[in-house]
Amino acid sequence: MRTFYPSDSCKESQLDSLNPQSWLQVERGKLSSSASSSAPLCRESFIKVPEPQILPHYKPLNYVEVLAQIHEELETCPLQERSVLYLLQYNVFRGLGETKLRRRSLQSAWQEATTVHEKVVFGSWLRYEKQGEEVITDLLSSCGKYSEEFLPLDIASYFPPITASSSPETASVKTNRSVSKNVVFKIGEEKIACQRRKIASLSAPFNAMLYGSFTESLLDEIDMSENHVSSSAMRVVRDFSVVGVLIGVSKNLLLEVLVFANKFCCEQLRDACDRELASLISSIECAIELMDFALEENSPILAASCLQVFLYEMPSSLTDERVVEVLTRVNRSQVSTMAGKASFSLYSFLSEVSMCIDPRSDRTLGFLEKLVDFAENDRQQVLGFHRLGCTRLLRKEYREAEEAFETAFNLGHVYSATGLARLGSIQGHRLWAYEKLSSVISSVSPPLGWMYQERSFYCEGDKKLEDLDKATELDPTLTYPYMYRAVALMSKQNAKAALEEINRILGFKLALECLEIRFCLYLGMDDYEAALRDIQAALTLCPDYRMFDGKVAGRQLRTLVYEHVENWTTADCWMQLYEKWSSVDDIGSLSVIYQMLESDACKGVLYFRQSLLLLRLNCPEAAMRSLQLAREHASSDHERLVYEGWILYDTGHCEEGLQKAKESIRIKRSFEAYFLQAYALAESSLDLSSSSTVVSLLEDALKCPSDRLRKGQALNNLGSVYVDCEKLDLAADCYINALKVRHTRAHQGLARVHFLRNDKAAAYEEMTRLIEKAQNNASAYEKRSEYCDRELAKSDLEMVTRLDPLRVYPYRYRAAVLMDSRKEKEAIAELSRAIAFKADLHLLHLRAAFHEHIGEVGNALRDCRAALSVDPNHQEMLELHSRVNSHEP
């Protein structure tokens, strides 16, 4: 597609967003009557759904196939290729939005690195990925455990020292001439006496000069004044020729000696200078000063040491123009000096960080051009060109964007068609864009949700809604279709249906953009309390969130809306929190806690409660931030130790978490310390003999002061332990007592007790009570399906999939039923529709088993390998993989 691009004056128009403060003034009666009469139109006009940006990620059509290929290559490739393969795996998981998995891939890339440059790049990348987690490193250190990837490397130790081919004492030169044992080098008026044989041993050129056929070999005094070397530097050379080390030499003198060593090919001297200069780097200023010199003089140790400082200080170092200039203007040879064989990995890291700061910047463009330059295969080129296309598009450099997207598309990255379609639409060729996506859809089996979403941008009316419905069917995690449908319904004055639509996705995915849409819908309905709830929940997730395409600070809108709601006392807030927590209204509970944090009271406790809710809502990063704030605001040492224990436990350091809980108890017995110790012990130990200890700890917790919310949780946990120990009467007592303090989730435990007592009907009724009380009840429907016949179970599990399509058990159940009915293709298709948008070990495991059962060994092996990419240590998966692998021809 090569067509005329419009000038800036006629490029796509941008609608101005309405200032929400003006609309709120309408509500206060502060605008003129003419303005007030147009309020409904104003309300609609500022509820806009922008088209989602093209993601600058690697998004293969069949991520399972690609993960399987990577796994297969990792099984057979040379050790030096493993890090690059893990980087590719990282990019696949990044495209899938799998934060934990991509971090694990990055960790593997660092662990498998075979060169110092890879160690520097991936170690710095891990440090960047774990920004804000430095407290974890500090806490681990306090427990005597240290994290390697946060520590700078001793670069020089990775380079073997260069030694002379023969020592000065044994150097032998064939010559027929009788020469003096000493030689004097004259520099200006100064004379430096040296041992001829020692200097000759520094390099072949010196050897030829002093013992060869050159005139200098006959001289006892050689004038070096024209060689741009100072007498001080020559003395350093003389001393090094004797002792073989550099002692107490200043930085400037080392730089001069290094130039001299390069000029006269003194490899051992050059290496010594390289190492000494690298050891002097103490700051980013020093690294900036020395990097140019390192690249000019081809000093790999110094260059890598400077690079490590730049990367260690990411992202702040990229705000220094001098650092950016060094990293973007280097040529291929200089990059090799600086980064060795990790050049593509380096610019992958740099471009990713820069895109997060500002994807439109010249800095980002420079890094992406380098990324493309250093791509060594098609898959690396795909990533480079697609990212480059995204940045060119944002910069409105349309011709260059088209070239980049076309290259990526022609290399097999079908997702880059989104860029080509957007460019066609910008030119006014919406029909061409529609046909481009239609061609993609018809050429792929099965098509993916993003294809229909993208095509919907280029049609109207029923066609658009049909495409958006299809997009949701294929990938229910895409947020744009729900947002568009909700706003479209609101524009037709159907507020109830609009809310139902946006609630569909907020029921399983707490997306900021969806909270913003619902906030606007509630404003349009004059429901200020609900609007306040959503803006406070959004600010909990992202304290600096800006709304209306970044034009208005969320805090500002929150202040404006707050004026329209009734003020709550502290007692009101606690009562509201109790009500919402009991009804499993997690978003409502978040909002109440946000409001309570406005006061100065018990912030540590409130931030801790906030972290529990955020974990339940599958927002682990926000939860960790809240947990760290709880630690900062702890009112005592024993309280702080509890929060530190949870931080360690939640990041996989169970033993250290238990250690913190015990330290807290030694200072003061408290509910939270005992609860943490019991929870960590119960979760980490599969040995039933530890159950009595857990019971004792929970009983100690219940004897300590706490509120009903937490006591209900402790009673619920105690009931679970009793069930595991088959003490059903004690378990039932715990669950009933938990329900008395309105711990609603205890219905699920009590249902289990009924079931174990062979009273399936009572279990079903108990779960029905939970469903009726809980606002978030997908898990309750899923659990109830275990206590009824197949038809009712299928009905409950269909409801689960409607409420939360990310829950995998319903797909597995339906697939198993189909397999039992010998409908193998339908069973595999049921699993495949979920695998298309969720990289889940259990789904892949079951599909692999189904493929093996019907003799499709190749497909079974593919799914095994992909599943092991998700969890390399899953024992059942390893066994299945071994069995299937032995059957492959």
N, C-alpha and C positions, 0 to 999 in steps of 0.2 A: 504494500500500500504506500504509494508515493503521491502525495497531493499537496496543494497549497495550504500553508498554515496562516491563519489570520494574524493581523497585527495586534499589539497589546490593546489598542482602542476597541477592537471588536471581538476580543476573546470572551469566554463564557462570563456572564454577568453573575455577580454575587449579591444575594439579597441581604440587606442590612437587618440584623437582629434587633428586635424591639428591646428597649431598655426596660427591664422588668420593674425598676423602681417607678417608672411612669405608670405602669399598670396598677401597681400597688397604691399609688396616689389616687387613682380612680376609685379604688375601693374605700379610701379614707374620705372621699368626697372633696379632695383638694384640687381637682381639675374643673374646668368649666363644664357647664351642662352639655355643650356640644361634644366635648371630649368624652363625657360620661356616656353619652348615647351610643358611642361607637365601641364601648368596652368589649362586647362579645367578639367583634371582629379583631380587636387587639389581642385578646386572649388566644384566639386561634393562630394569629400571625406569628406569635413567638414560640409556638410549639412546632418546631421543625425537626425533621429527621434527616440529617446529612448523610450522603452516601459514605459508607465506610471506606477508609483508605485502603489501597492495595498493600498487603503485608509484604515487607521486604525479606521474606523468608523462603527457604527451599521447601516447596510443597509438591512432592511427586504424586502422580496419579494413584499409585499403589504403594503406600508407605510400608505395608507389610512385606512386599517384594523387595523393596530397597533395604529394609532392616535385615531381612534374611540374607541378602547378598553381602551386606557388610559383615554379618556374623560368619558367613562362610569364608570370606576373605581373611577375617581375623584368625580363623582356625589354621590357615596355611601360609600366611604372608610372612616375610622376613620381619624380625623384631623392629627394625627401623621404620617400618611402614605402619605400625600399629597406631601410633599417636594420630596420624592424619586420618585414619579410618574412624577413630573415636571422635575426631572433630566432625566428620561427616555425619556420624550417628547423632552427635550433639545438634547439628543443624536440622536433622529430620525431627527430633523431639521438640526443637524450638518451633518448627512449623506446626506441630501438633498442639502447642501450648502446654507441654508437659514439663513444668519447671523442675520438679524433683529428678526426673529421668535425664533431662539435659545436663543438670549439674553433675549427676553421677557419671555421665559420659565425659564431661570435662575433667572430672577427677581421674578417670581412667586414662585419659590422654596425658595427664600430668604424670601419673604413676608409670605409664609405659614409655615415657620420653627417653630417648637414647642419646640425645645431645643436650649440651648445656643451654643452647638457644631455645629448644623446645621446653626445657624445664623452666626457663625464665618466662616465656610467653604464657604457658598454661598455668604456671604458679601464680603469675600476676593476674591472669584472667579469673582464676578461682578467688583470689583476694577481692577483685572487683565484684564478682558475683555475690560475695558474702559481705558486701558493705553493710555496716550496721550490726554485724555479728561479732565485732571485735570483743564485745563483752563475753561471748562464749569462750573465746581463746583465753581471756583473762581468768574466767571461772575455772576452766580446765587447768590452767597453770596453778591456781590456788589448790587444786587437787593433785598436783604433781604430774599432770598430763599435758603434752605440748603438741601443737599442730604445725607440721612442717611447712605446708604451702604458704603460710603467712610470713615465713622467714626469708630474707634475702639470701641469695647463694653466694658462696665464695667462688666467683667466676674463674679465677686463675687456677684453682685446684682441678678444674675440668680439662685444662689444657696441659698436655705433657710438656715439661720443660725442654728447651732445645739445648743440647750439649755440643761441644766442639767435636769435630770428627777425630781429633787427637788433642791431647792436653798440651798446654804450652811447654811443659817440661820435655815432652817427647817428640815435639814437632820436628820433622826432618825435611830439609829442602835440598834438592840436588842442585849444586852449583859448582862451577869450576873456578869461581872467583873467590878471592879472599876478602871478606867484608868484616867491618867492625861489628862487635857484639852490641853496641849501642847505636841509637840514632836520635838526633835532636830535631824536633819539629818547631820551626820558627813561625810565630804568629804575631805580626806587627813587630814590636820591639822585644816581645817575650820569647823565651826559649824553654821548651819542655823536653827534658831528657827521658828517653824511653828505651826499654830493652827491645832490640830489633826483632828477636825471635818471638817475643810475646805479642808484639803488635802484628807481626806477620801471621800469627796463628788466629787472629780475629776473623779473617776472611780471605778468600782467594784473591781478590784485587790487591789487598795489602801484601799478601804473600808474593804476588807477581811484582808489585812495586819494589819491595825490599830485597827480593832474592832472584828476580827474573831478569829479563833482558832490558828493562827500562833503565834510563839514566840514573833514576833515584837510587837504584841498587848500589851504585858506586859512590853515593854521597853519604857523608856522615851528618849532614844538616840539610833538611828539606823544608822549603818555604811553603807553608799551608795557608798563607794569608788570603789567597784568592778562593778558598774553599768554604767561606762563610761559616767558619767555626771559631768560637772564642777560645782564649787560652784556658779559661775555667773549664769549658766543656772538654778540651783536649786532655786536661789533667784527669778528668773523670774517666776518659777512655783509657788513659795510661794506667790508672789504678785498677780499672776493671780487667785490663789485660794481664795484670799480675795476680789479683786475688779472685777474680771471676764473679764478684758480687758488687752491687751498688750500695754504698753505705752513706746515709745522711745526705743524699743529694736533693736539692730543692726541686719543686715542680717545674719552674721555668728552665732550669738547667737540664732536667730530664727530657723536656721537650726538644731542646737543642741537640742533645746527645742522640735522641731517637732519629731525628732528621739525618744526622751524621751517619748513624748506623745503617739507615736505609740507603744512603748515598753510596756507602762503601761495602754494602752487602754483609754487614756484621750481624749474622743471624742471632747468635747467642746474646750479643749486646742489645739488639733490638728487642728480643724477647724479655730480657731483664728490665728494660725501660718500660715496655708494655705493662708488665706486671706491677712495677713500682707505681706507675701513674694510675693504674686501676685501683690500687690500694689507697690512693689519696682522695678518691671521690667521697665527699661527705655531704653533699647537698645537690639539689636539682640545678642550682646556679653553677656549681662546679661541673656537673655533667653536661650542661649546655655549652660551657666554655670548652670542654675537652672533646666533645663528640666530633666537631668539625675537624679537629686535628687528627683524631683517631681514624676518621674515614679517609682523610687526605694521605695519611701515612700508612694506611692499611694495617692498623693495629687491632687485631680481633678481640683481644682480651679487654682492652680499654673501651672499644666500641660496644661490646656486649655489656660491660659494666655500666656504661652510660645509659644504654637502652634499658637495663634493669631498673635504674632509678626513675626513668621516664614512666615505665609501665607500673612500677610500684606505687606511684603517686596518682594513678588514674582514678577518677576522671579529671581531677583538678589540673593535672599537667597539660591537658589538651586545651586549657584556656590560655596557655602561654604561647604566644605566636611564634616565639623562637623555637620551641619544641616542635610545633607543627611544621615550621619551615624546614627543619632538619629532616623530619620524617617523610615529607612529601617531595623534596627536591633531590633526594638521593637517586643515583643511577643504579643499575642492576649490580654492578661490581661492588658498590658501596653497601648495598643492602645485604649482599652475601657476606661482607666483612662483619656487618652489624648483627645479622640474624641467621647466618648460615643457611641450612636447609629448612628453616622454620619461617621463611619469608611469607608464604601464603597464610600460614597460621597467624603471623604477626599482623598482617593487614586485615585479616578477618576480625581479629580482636579490635584493632584500632577503628575500623569502619563501623563495627557494631556499637562501640561506645560513642563514637561521634554522631551516629544516627540517633541515638537516644538523647544527646544534648541538642542537636539541631540538624535534622536530615537535609535541610536546604543549604547548608553552609559550604563555602569553598573548601573548608577543611575536610568535610565528609566526601565531597567530590574527589578531592585529591587522593584520599585513602582508597576510595572505590576504584579509581583508575589504576592504582598500584595493585589492588586485589585482582583485577582482571589481568594485569601484566604478569602476575606470578602464578596464575592458575595453570596447573600441570595436566589436567584431564577434563573431560566433558562435564563431570559433576561439579568440579570446582568452577569451571567457566559459567555454568548455569547459575550458581549462586552469585558470582561476581556480576554478570551482566544483568540479572534480574534486579539485584540491589541497585546497580547503577541506573537502570531504567526508572526505578522508583524515585530516586533522588533527582534525576533529570526532569521527571514529570512534575515534581513539587517545585522545581526551579523554573518551570514553564519553558524548558529547553526541549521543545516538542520533537524536533527532528532527531536530536541525539537520543532522546528517550525512546523513540520508535525503533531506532537502530539497535539499541540495547535490548529492548523487549523482543524484537524479531530474532536476534541472535539466540537469546535464551530459549525462545519458543522453538526455533529450528533445531536446537540441541535436545529437544524433548521435554522441556519444562512447560507443560500445557497451561499451568497457572498464569504464565506471563501473557497469555491471551487477554487477561483482564486489562493489562496495560495498553495493549493494542486497541481494545474496544473503547477504553476511555479516551484515547487519543483520537479515534475516529469520531466519537461523539463531540469532542471539543471542536473538531473541524466542521461540525454540522452534519455528519454522516451517521445519524442514529440508526438508519436502516442497515447500513453496512456493519455497524457494531452488533446489532441484533443478529444478523446473519452469521457473523463471525462466531458468536457464542453458540448459535444453533448448530453450526458446523462442528464445533467442539463437542457439544452434547451428543450429536448423532454418531460421532466417531469413537465414543468411549462407552464401554460397557463394564460395570454399571456407571452411569454419570454420578457426579458428586453434587452436594448441596450448593457449594459456592458457584457452580456454573449457572444454576437457575436464578440464584440471587443476583448475580452479575447481569444476566440477560434481562431481568426485570427492570433495570435502569433505563432500558431502551424501548419500553413499550408502556402503554397506559391501560387504565380501566380493568376489565375482567382478565385480559391477558397478563397484566402485571400481577394481579392477585393470584392467578393460577400458578405463575412462576414462583411467587413467594411461598405459596402453600407447598409446592413441590420441594422448594429449598428446605423448608422446615421438616417435611417428611423425611428427606434424605439426611439432613444434619440439623437436629433440633437445637444445637448449641449456638447457631448463628443468631445474633441479637437483632440485626436490622429488620428481618421480616415481622417479628412481633411488634417492634416499635412503629413500623410503617402502618401495620394493620390497626394498631391502637389509635394512632393519630387520625387515620382515615375514618375510623368509627366515631371518634370525638367530633370530627368536622361535620358528621351527619347527626350530631346532637344525641348520639347513643353512648352516653357516658358509662353506663353499667357494662356494656359489651367491651368498651375501650379498656376499662379497668381489668375485666376478666382476661382480656388478651395479654396485657402487659404482665399481669400476675402469673400467667402461664410460665413465663421464663424466670421471673423473680422467685418462683417457688423452688427452683433448683439451681439457679445461677445468679448470684448477687452482683450483677454488672452495674457499674456506675452510670453508664449511659441510659440504662433501663430505669434506674431509680430517678434519674433526672426527668425522663419522660413522664413517669408516674407522678412526680412532684408537680409538673406542669398540669397534668390532668386534674389533680386535686385542686390546684389553684383555680382552674377553670370551673370547678364545681363549688367553689367557695368553702371547701373543706380544709381549713387552715391547720387543724390539729394533725390530720393525715399528711398534709404537705410538710409540716414541721418534722414529723416522724421521719419522712424520707430524706429530707435535707440533712438531718442530724445523723442518720445512718450513713449517708454518703460521706459526710465529713469525718465520721469514725473510720471509714475505710481509707480515706485520703484527706488528711487535714487541710491540704492546700488546693482542694478540688475547685476548678473554675467551670462555670456553667455557660450555656449559650455559646458554644464554640470557643470557650476560653475567654469570653469577653467580660464576664462578671464573676467576682469571687463568691464562692459558695457561702462563706461566712457572712458576707454582706446580705445575701438573700435570706439567710437564716435569721439575721437581726431584724430584717423588715417583716418577715412572716411572724416572728415571735411576738410582735406588737399586737397581733390579731388573736392571740390565744390567751386563755386564762392562766395566770401564774400559779405554779404549784409550790407548796411548802415542802420542806424536807420530808415530812411525814407523808404527804401526798405522793411524793416521788417513790418512797419505799413501798407504799401500797400499790402504786402502778406497776413497779418492777415485779412485785410479788404476783400480781394478777397476770401480767404478760408472760412471766417465766413459767407460771403454772399452766397457762394455756398453750405453751410451746410456741409463743409468738417471738421468734428470735430477733427479727428486725425491730419490732416494737420495744423489746428489752434493750437493744443497743441504743435506741433513741432516748429512752429514759435515763440510761447510764450517762450518755453524753450530757444530758441536762443536769444531772446530779454533779458531774465533774465541774460545773460552773462554780460551785461552792468550794470551800477549802476542806470540807470534812472528808476523812478516810479515803483519800484519793488512791492509796495503794490497793485497798480492798476493791474499789470500784474498777480500777484498771485490770485487776486480776479477773473479776467477773466478766469484764469486756472481752478479755482474751479467751475465756471459755466459750463465750457465744460465737466469737469469730472462728474458732476451731470447728464448732458445730456447723457453721455456715461455709466451711471449706475455704477459709481465707487465712492460710497459715502465716503469710508474711505480715499481714496486719495484726494477727494474733500475737506473733513474736514481738512486734513493736509495742503492743499493749502490755505484754508481760515485762518487757524491759522498763516501761514507764512505771509499772507496779513496783518493780525493784527500786527505781529512783525515788519513789514517793513512799516507801515503806516507813512506818512510824517507829520501828524498833529493829534491832539486829536480828531477833528471832524471826520476825516477819520477813525481813529481807532475805534471810537464808532459805525460807520456804520458796520464795519466788525464784531465787537462784537455782534451787533444786528443780523446779518445774522447767526453767529455761534449759537446763542440762538434760532433763528427761525428754523433753519435746524435741531435742536435737539429736536423740539417739544415744545419750551418755547416761544410761540407767544407773550404773554403779555410782557414778559421781553425784547423780541426783539423790540417791539414797543417802550418800554421805552428808550432803547438805541438810537433809531432813533430820538426820540424827544429831547434827551439830545444833540445829534449831531446838530440838527437844531437850538437849543438855542445858540450854539457856533457859527455856520455859516450855512447859507442856502446853500444846495448843491443838485445836481441832485440825487446822490446815497442815501442820507438820505431821501429825499421825496419819491424816488422810493421804498425804503425798507418799509417805512410807508404805502404807498399805497398798495404794494404787500401783506404785512402781513394782513392789514385790509380787503382786498378783499378776501383773501384765508380763513380767520378765521370767517368772518361774513356772514351768509346766509340771513341777513336782507337787502332787497333792499334799505331801507332808508339810508344805509351807502354808497350807490353808489355815491351820490352827493359829499360826503367827499372824496372818492377815486378819482373821477374826478378832484376835486379841487387840490388834492395832486399831481396828475400826471401833471396837467397843471403847477403847481409851479415847478415841476421837469424839465419840458421842457423849462422853462424860465431860468434855470441855465445852466452854461457852461458844455458841455460834448461832446463826439465824436459821430459820426453818428451811430456807432454800438449800443450804448446804447440808443440814442434818438429813433432809429428805434424800439427798444424793448418797450420803453415807449409808443410810438404811437400805437403799436400793442396792448398793454395792455389796453390803453384808448379806442381803438376800441371795445375790448371785453366787457368793461363795458357799452359802449353805446348800444351794441347789447342786453345785458341783460336788459337794460332799454327801449328796443324797439325804440331807436333813430337811425334808420338805415342810414339816410343820414349823420349824424355826424360820425357814425362808418365807413362808406365807405370813407369819407374824411380822417380819421385817417389811414386807411389801405393803401390808395393810397399814402399819404404822406410818410408812412413807406416804401413803395416800391420804392419811389423816392430816398431814401437813401439806397436802396438795402437791406432792411430787408426782405429777401426772404420768410420767414414764414408768412408774411402778406397776401400772396396769399390765405392761408387757411381761414383767417378771412374774406377776401373779398368774397370768395366762399360761406361762410355762409350767408353773406348779400344777395348775389344773390338768394340763396335758399329760404331765408325768404321773398324775393320779388317774390317768385313763378317762378323764372327763373332757373330751374334745369339745363338746358343746359349750361347756362353761368357759373354756379357753377362748373359743370364738367370741362369746359374748363379752368377755373381758377386753379383748382387742377392739371390739366394736365401741366400747366405752371410750377407749383411748382415741379412736378415730373421731368420735363426736366431740371430744374436748380439745384436741390438738389442732392448731392452725397448720402446722407443717406435719402432714400425716402420711407421706408416701411410705416411710419405713413401717408405719403401723399396718397399712394395707398389705405390705409385703409379708410381714410376720403373720398376719391373720390368715394369709393364704395357706399356711402350714396346718391350720386347724379346721379345714373343711374339705368337701369332696372336690373332684377334679374340675367340674364346671364352675363352681364358686371360686375355686383357686384361680382358674384362668381369668375370671371376671375381675378378681382383686388385682391380679398381676397386670392386666390391661390398664387398670386404674393407676397402678404404680408407674407404668411407662408413660402415661399421660401426664402424671404429676411430676415425675422426675425421670426423664429418659436416660439419664446417666447411670442409674442403678442397673447392674448387669444381671442380677439373679433372674428377673423375669424372662430375659432373652434365653438364658440357659435352660430355664424350666420349660419354656415353650419348645425350644429345640429338642430337648430330651423327649418330650411327649411326641413330637413329630417323628423322632428316630424310633421310638417304641412302636409307632404305627407304620414303620418301614417307609416313611416319606423322607428318604435321605437328602434329596436335593432341597426340599423345603426346610429341613432342619438346618442344613448348612447355610441357606439363604437367610434364615432368622438370625443366626449368629453374625453373618456378614454385614447385615444392615447396621448392627451396633458397632462392629469393628471398624466400619467406615469412618466413624467420628470419635471413637474411643479406643485408645491403645491399651487394652486390658489383658492381663496375663490369663485370667480364667476363661475369657471368651476364646482367646487364641488356643489355649490348651484343649478346650472341648472341641473346637473345630478341627484341630490336628488329630484328635482321637477319632472323630467322625470320618475324616479323610482316610485314616489308616484302616478303619473298619471296612470301608468300601473299596479298599485296594488302591487308592490314589496316593501312592507313596511320595511322589514329588511334591504335591500340595501339602501333605502331612509334614514333610521335612521343612518346607518353607515356613509353615506356621510354628513349628517347633523352634526354628532359628529366630524368628521374630519374637516369640514369647521369651526366649532366653536373652534377647536384647533388652526386654523390659525387666526381667529378673534373672540374672545369670546364675543364681544359686538355688533356684527352686528345684527341690529334689525330685518331685514327681515329673516335672518337665524334663529334667536331665535324663531320667530313666526312659521316658517316652522317646526323647530325641535319640538316645543310644539305640533303642530297639528299632525305630524307624530307619535310622541311618544304616543299620546292618542289612536292611531289606533293599536299600537303593542299589540299582545296578552299578 
